[in-house]
Amino acid sequence: MDLKFNLLFTKYFQEQWDKYDEKTKNLIQDKLKLIKENPFRFPKHTNYRFIFKVKLSIQGKYSRLMYAVFMPDSEHITILGIFERKANYKDFENIFREMK
């Protein structure tokens, strides 16, 4: 069984994307390709069933690209955004709460 997923992007991620330089965008695009090929390859975010995170270093800051599988339905992966690790993912918590 070959699952096909479509990517959706939050407004938060789209705003982030517009601010990145080409090098950063290429790094993120490479990760998005891997996510689309196999969304379960990266570790789950603690205490969340279908939220996953990808390690990134963007402009010298340790960050995580976070995404939700099966959101809003079984054919989609929603890219939630890129969150700094040192901020304890507070932005992620706010965005996820808004999406529920």
Secondary structure, DSSP 8 states (H G I E B T S, - for coil): -----EEEE-HHHHHHHHHS-HHHHHHHHHHHHHHHH-TTSS-B-TT-SSEEEEEEEETTEEEEEEEEETSSSTTEEEEEEEEEGGGTTHHHHHHHHHH-
